[in-house]
C-alpha cells in the first residue's frame, strides 16, 4: 500500500516462534512512530529451524520499501531464536526504486536467552552509504552470541547507556559507545507462556 502507517502501540504480547515481530515487507508509504513493549517470543520446544525463528525484524526489498522511522522496542524477551534481531533491506531479490531505510530504531531492555538448538545471529544491514540505517541498542544482551554471528552494514549504531554484549561491525558501520557503567539484563520474569 502507498498509505503510510504511523502512531501504533503494540503491547503485552506473547508469541511463539515464527516470523517474529515484523515490520514489512511492503511499506512503500513508510512506517513511523511505533512503540512495541512487553513482548516475549518463545522458540523453546517449538520445533523451529533457522528461517522461521525470528525476534525483532524489519524486512523489505527494493521493490516495496521506504522509510521506517522512530520505532522503539522495549522490555523484550526472546529465547531459542535463530535471529533475535534481524534488520534487512534484502528480504528478496526483487528490484525497483523503493529503497528501504530504517532510522531512529531503538531496542531497549532486550534479553535473548540461550538454550535449545538454535544459534543466535544478529543482522543489522542497510542498503547503501546514501541510505544509512540508525539504531540504538540499550541494555541488549543476547546469551551465547559470538562475534562471528553478528553482521552489519550501512548502519550507525549507538550502544548504551545500558550494557550491550556484542559490537556490530562491517561495511560503513559506525559505532558510538555510550555505555555508562553496568546494567542488569532484563530478568524476563513472567514472560513465558505455555501454549
N, C-alpha and C positions, 0 to 999 in steps of 0.2 A: 504494500500500500504506500502511496506517496504522502499519506497523512501521518504526521508525527505523533509520537506518544510522549507525554510528559506528566510529571506530578503523580507518580504512583508510589504507594507504600505496600510492601509485601512482607507481612509479619507473621510470626508464630507458626511456622510450617515445619513438618516432619516429613522428609522424603525418603523413600527407598532409593537404591542406586539406579541410575539411568542416564538420561541426557543432562541432568543437573539443573541448577538454577540458571537457565539460559536466557540470554537476550540474542535474538537473531534466529534464523539467518537473514530474513528480509526486513530491512528498515530504511528504505530509501528516503523516508520522511524524517528520519532521525529519532533518537530517544534521548530524553533528558530529565534530570531531577527525579531520580528513582532512589528510594531507600528500601533496603532489604535488611531485616533484623530478626533475631531469634529464629535461626534456621538450623536444622540438622539434616544431613544427608548421610544415610547409613548403608554402606556396602557390605556390612557383616552378614555372612550366610546368605547372600543374595545371588550367588552363582554367576557373578558378572565377569566379563572379560574386558580387556582394555577399552574398547570403543564406547561401551555403554556404562561407564563408571566415572562420571564427571561430577565436579563440585560447582564452583562458580565458573560460569562460562559465558563469554561473549564471542559470537561467531558470525562471520559473514564472508562475502567474496566481492569481486569487482563488478559483479552483475547486479548486486542488490544491497550494497552497503550505503553508509552515510556516516553522520557524526553521532556517536554515543557520548554524552557529556554529563558529568556530575551525577555519578551513580555511587552510592555508599552502601557497603555491606558491613554489618556489624553484628557481633555475637553469633558467630557461625562455627558450627562443629561438624566435622566430617570424619568418617572412618572407613578404612579399607577401600579407598578410591584410587584408581589409576591416575586421574587428572584432578587433583584437588582444586587447582586454579588453571584455567585454560582460556587465554585470550588469543584469537587468531583472525587474521583477515584472509586466510587461505582455506576456508571451510570447504570449498570445491575449486575446480579448475575453470569455472565459468568466467568469462571475460566481459568487460564493459567499462563504463566510466563512472560507476557508483562506488567510489573508493571508501572502504571502511576506515574510520579513525575513532579511537577511544580515548577521551580526555577527562581529567579530573575524576578518575576512578579511585575509590578509597576502600581498602579492605582492612577492617579493624577487629581486634579480638577474635581472630580466626585460629582454630586449632584443628589440625589434621592428625587424627590418632592412627597409629600403626596397628598391625595385627591383621591376619588374613594373608591372602596370596598376592595382592596387588601391590606393585612397586609404585610409590607416588612420584609423579612428574609434574613440574610446573612449567607452563609455557606462557610467555609474555611477548607475543610477536606483533609488530606493527607493519605497516605497508611499505613505506619508504621514508627517506630523510625529510621530504616535504610534508609528510603526514605523520608526525611523531605522536605516539600514544603517551599518556602520562598517568602514572599510578602511584598511590601512596600505600605502603604496607606498614601497619601499625599494630604491634603485638600479633604477628603472624608466625605461628610455629607449626611446622609440619614434621611430625616424628618420622625419623628414618629417611629424610630427604638427603640425597647426595648431590654434590655439585654437578656431577655428570648428567643428572636428571633435571637440571634447571636450564631451560633455553630461553633466550630473549633476543629481540632485535628491534631497532627503531622505537625505543621507548625511554622516556625519562622516568626514573624510579626514585622515589623518596622512601627511605626506611626510617621508621620511628614515629613518635617518640618511644613506643613500646618495642621490645626486642623482636628481631626477625632472625631466624636461624638458617638463612641462606642468602646469598648475594647474587642477583642476576647479573649476567654479563653477556656481551655479544656485539654484533654489528650496530653501531650508532646507539648504544645503550649508555646513558649516563646515570650514575648512582649518587644521590645525595644522602649521606648518612647523618640522620638527625636523631639517632637512638640516644636516649637520655637515661643512663643508669639501667636498672633492672626492671623487669616486669614479670608477672606471673602468667603463664599460659592459661587460656580460658579453661576452666576445670570441666566444662561440659556436663555439669551436674543436671540430672533430669532431662537430658537432651535426647535420649534414645527411646524409641517406641518399638515394641514388638508387634509386627504386623501379622 
